[in-house]
Amino acid sequence: MYEKKGIVVSGVRPTGKLHLGHYAGVLVNWLKFQEEYECYFEVADWHAMTDRTDFSQIPMHALEMVADWLSVGIDPQRSTIFLQSAIPEHAEFHLLLSMIIPIPWVEHCPVYKDIVDKKGIEHVSYALMGYPVLQAADIMLYKADKVPVGIDQAPHVELTREIIRRFNSLFGKLFPEPETILTETPRLLGVDGKKMSKSYNNSILLTDDEGAVKHKISLLVTDPQRIRKTDFGHPKVCSAFEYYKVFNKPNVSDIEKECKNGEIGCVACKSRLGDVLIDTFKDFRKKREYFKENPKEVSRILLEGTERARIVTKRTFNEVKKLAKITY
């Protein structure tokens, strides 16, 4: 076995089934990193509770999400998949960090403001405001070198770096400052041209069947200036073309040429894209069906990964308590 390059930590909130935006924005990087790095992938169920009071669906969503990860190709032999709430050090370290973080640091976080504005939350919970501090605890407990995230979470990683600098200056240098890693496609648009999101009901799910994929792709917003099939197209303003760049790279230049020269219409282009997506996720659907029929295996993998992660967090948190002089 060769030596790993460093430590990668990343996570996703279990708030529902994963979509193509999750795949392009996060999972593509995970698949790449697990080959070369020591990876910890978190089912961020505490985070999923910060903007709601009905937690009843989170356990089910957590297991479905892990099944999606495994079906995409995340290998539990090469990566540690763990449940955040089952590791008490995450909550304890979050509490300790909250003692040293100035309130303006979290109040001014753009992600926090964006969530409150978009969801129209009238009574903001303490947990939602402290979301990035908990995320910092998640990252720091594993002494991460790199943190792959979607572009909307990038400010949280930068805040984590600030928190690390504050901790290291107060108690002694313990944590490295992690690097934010984005994919080539940090944001994939939904079928309506807006950011792909389950809350917008505009997403193409990894678990969608072939018919659903074809239908949703047919709704994609394309070049508004093209009236007739023979009109010259402008791929840069077409959502379908962005999908081609992610899921059909070898043929992107051909698609671009055909579009610009008016050789293919938008309807035919989207139909072809639907076929591409169906073929791309053919193996995923087979594996996903297997895990659907074997849910106990998903639970076992999550339990084993959580036990491995707990060994790391206990060691790190003991170092934290010793530096902060709160051991008894």
PEJOPE-V99480 format. One record per residue. RES is the residue in one small letter. PSI is psi as a letter, one per 20 degrees, with the letter a starting at -180 (999 if undefined). BURIAL is b if it has 16 or more other C-alpha atoms within 10 Angstrom, else e. Layout:
res=RES psi=PSI burial=BURIAL
res=RES psi=PSI burial=BURIAL
This chain:
res=m psi=p burial=e
res=y psi=q burial=e
res=e psi=p burial=e
res=k psi=q burial=e
res=k psi=h burial=e
res=g psi=a burial=e
res=i psi=p burial=b
res=v psi=p burial=b
res=v psi=p burial=b
res=s psi=r burial=b
res=g psi=r burial=b
res=v psi=q burial=b
res=r psi=p burial=b
res=p psi=m burial=b
res=t psi=j burial=b
res=g psi=a burial=b
res=k psi=q burial=b
res=l psi=q burial=b
res=h psi=r burial=b
res=l psi=h burial=b
res=g psi=h burial=b
res=h psi=g burial=b
res=y psi=g burial=b
res=a psi=h burial=b
res=g psi=h burial=b
res=v psi=g burial=b
res=l psi=h burial=b
res=v psi=g burial=b
res=n psi=g burial=b
res=w psi=g burial=b
res=l psi=h burial=b
res=k psi=g burial=e
res=f psi=h burial=b
res=q psi=i burial=b
res=e psi=h burial=e
res=e psi=i burial=b
res=y psi=r burial=b
res=e psi=o burial=b
res=c psi=p burial=b
res=y psi=o burial=b
res=f psi=p burial=b
res=e psi=p burial=b
res=v psi=o burial=b
res=a psi=m burial=b
res=d psi=h burial=b
res=w psi=g burial=b
res=h psi=h burial=b
res=a psi=i burial=b
res=m psi=i burial=b
res=t psi=h burial=b
res=d psi=k burial=b
res=r psi=r burial=e
res=t psi=i burial=e
res=d psi=o burial=e
res=f psi=j burial=e
res=s psi=h burial=e
res=q psi=i burial=e
res=i psi=g burial=b
res=p psi=g burial=e
res=m psi=g burial=e
res=h psi=h burial=b
res=a psi=g burial=b
res=l psi=h burial=b
res=e psi=h burial=b
res=m psi=g burial=b
res=v psi=h burial=b
res=a psi=h burial=b
res=d psi=g burial=b
res=w psi=g burial=b
res=l psi=h burial=b
res=s psi=h burial=b
res=v psi=h burial=b
res=g psi=j burial=b
res=i psi=p burial=b
res=d psi=o burial=b
res=p psi=i burial=b
res=q psi=h burial=e
res=r psi=i burial=e
res=s psi=q burial=b
res=t psi=o burial=b
res=i psi=p burial=b
res=f psi=q burial=b
res=l psi=o burial=b
res=q psi=g burial=b
res=s psi=i burial=b
res=a psi=i burial=e
res=i psi=o burial=b
res=p psi=h burial=e
res=e psi=h burial=b
res=h psi=g burial=b
res=a psi=h burial=b
res=e psi=g burial=e
res=f psi=h burial=b
res=h psi=g burial=b
res=l psi=g burial=e
res=l psi=g burial=e
res=l psi=h burial=b
res=s psi=i burial=b
res=m psi=h burial=e
res=i psi=j burial=e
res=i psi=p burial=b
res=p psi=q burial=e
res=i psi=g burial=e
res=p psi=h burial=e
res=w psi=h burial=e
res=v psi=h burial=b
res=e psi=h burial=e
res=h psi=j burial=e
res=c psi=p burial=e
res=p psi=h burial=e
res=v psi=g burial=b
res=y psi=g burial=b
res=k psi=h burial=e
res=d psi=g burial=e
res=i psi=g burial=e
res=v psi=g burial=b
res=d psi=g burial=e
res=k psi=h burial=e
res=k psi=i burial=e
res=g psi=k burial=e
res=i psi=o burial=e
res=e psi=g burial=e
res=h psi=n burial=e
res=v psi=p burial=e
res=s psi=q burial=e
res=y psi=h burial=e
res=a psi=h burial=e
res=l psi=g burial=b
res=m psi=h burial=b
res=g psi=j burial=b
res=y psi=g burial=b
res=p psi=h burial=b
res=v psi=g burial=b
res=l psi=h burial=b
res=q psi=h burial=b
res=a psi=g burial=b
res=a psi=g burial=b
res=d psi=g burial=b
res=i psi=g burial=b
res=m psi=h burial=b
res=l psi=h burial=b
res=y psi=j burial=b
res=k psi=l burial=b
res=a psi=q burial=b
res=d psi=h burial=b
res=k psi=q burial=b
res=v psi=o burial=b
res=p psi=p burial=b
res=v psi=r burial=b
res=g psi=q burial=b
res=i psi=h burial=b
res=d psi=i burial=e
res=q psi=i burial=e
res=a psi=g burial=b
res=p psi=h burial=e
res=h psi=h burial=b
res=v psi=h burial=b
res=e psi=h burial=b
res=l psi=h burial=b
res=t psi=g burial=b
res=r psi=h burial=b
res=e psi=g burial=b
res=i psi=g burial=b
res=i psi=g burial=b
res=r psi=h burial=b
res=r psi=g burial=b
res=f psi=g burial=b
res=n psi=h burial=e
res=s psi=h burial=e
res=l psi=g burial=e
res=f psi=i burial=e
res=g psi=q burial=e
res=k psi=o burial=e
res=l psi=h burial=b
res=f psi=p burial=b
res=p psi=q burial=e
res=e psi=o burial=b
res=p psi=q burial=b
res=e psi=p burial=b
res=t psi=p burial=b
res=i psi=p burial=b
res=l psi=q burial=b
res=t psi=r burial=b
res=e psi=h burial=e
res=t psi=m burial=b
res=p psi=i burial=b
res=r psi=p burial=b
res=l psi=p burial=b
res=l psi=q burial=b
res=g psi=a burial=b
res=v psi=i burial=b
res=d psi=j burial=b
res=g psi=i burial=b
res=k psi=r burial=e
res=k psi=p burial=e
res=m psi=p burial=b
res=s psi=q burial=b
res=k psi=h burial=b
res=s psi=h burial=e
res=y psi=i burial=e
res=n psi=l burial=e
res=n psi=j burial=b
res=s psi=q burial=b
res=i psi=o burial=b
res=l psi=q burial=b
res=l psi=h burial=b
res=t psi=j burial=b
res=d psi=p burial=b
res=d psi=r burial=e
res=e psi=h burial=b
res=g psi=g burial=e
res=a psi=h burial=e
res=v psi=g burial=b
res=k psi=g burial=b
res=h psi=g burial=e
res=k psi=h burial=b
res=i psi=h burial=b
res=s psi=i burial=b
res=l psi=i burial=b
res=l psi=q burial=b
res=v psi=p burial=b
res=t psi=a burial=b
res=d psi=o burial=b
res=p psi=i burial=e
res=q psi=i burial=e
res=r psi=o burial=b
res=i psi=g burial=e
res=r psi=q burial=e
res=k psi=h burial=e
res=t psi=i burial=e
res=d psi=q burial=b
res=f psi=p burial=b
res=g psi=r burial=b
res=h psi=n burial=b
res=p psi=h burial=b
res=k psi=i burial=e
res=v psi=j burial=e
res=c psi=p burial=b
res=s psi=h burial=b
res=a psi=h burial=b
res=f psi=h burial=b
res=e psi=h burial=b
res=y psi=g burial=b
res=y psi=h burial=b
res=k psi=h burial=b
res=v psi=g burial=b
res=f psi=i burial=b
res=n psi=l burial=b
res=k psi=g burial=e
res=p psi=h burial=e
res=n psi=j burial=e
res=v psi=g burial=b
res=s psi=h burial=e
res=d psi=g burial=e
res=i psi=g burial=b
res=e psi=g burial=b
res=k psi=g burial=e
res=e psi=h burial=b
res=c psi=g burial=b
res=k psi=h burial=b
res=n psi=j burial=e
res=g psi=k burial=b
res=e psi=i burial=e
res=i psi=p burial=b
res=g psi=r burial=b
res=c psi=h burial=b
res=v psi=g burial=e
res=a psi=h burial=e
res=c psi=g burial=b
res=k psi=h burial=b
res=s psi=g burial=e
res=r psi=h burial=e
res=l psi=g burial=b
res=g psi=g burial=b
res=d psi=h burial=e
res=v psi=g burial=b
res=l psi=g burial=b
res=i psi=g burial=b
res=d psi=g burial=e
res=t psi=h burial=e
res=f psi=k burial=b
res=k psi=g burial=e
res=d psi=h burial=e
res=f psi=g burial=b
res=r psi=h burial=b
res=k psi=g burial=e
res=k psi=h burial=b
res=r psi=h burial=b
res=e psi=h burial=e
res=y psi=g burial=e
res=f psi=h burial=b
res=k psi=h burial=b
res=e psi=i burial=e
res=n psi=m burial=e
res=p psi=h burial=e
res=k psi=h burial=e
res=e psi=h burial=e
res=v psi=g burial=b
res=s psi=g burial=e
res=r psi=g burial=e
res=i psi=g burial=b
res=l psi=g burial=b
res=l psi=g burial=b
res=e psi=g burial=e
res=g psi=h burial=b
res=t psi=h burial=b
res=e psi=h burial=b
res=r psi=g burial=e
res=a psi=h burial=b
res=r psi=h burial=b
res=i psi=g burial=e
res=v psi=g burial=e
res=t psi=h burial=b
res=k psi=g burial=b
res=r psi=g burial=e
res=t psi=g burial=b
res=f psi=h burial=b
res=n psi=h burial=e
res=e psi=g burial=e
res=v psi=g burial=b
res=k psi=h burial=e
res=k psi=g burial=e
res=l psi=g burial=b
res=a psi=i burial=e
res=k psi=l burial=e
res=i psi=k burial=e
res=t psi=q burial=e
res=y psi=999 burial=e
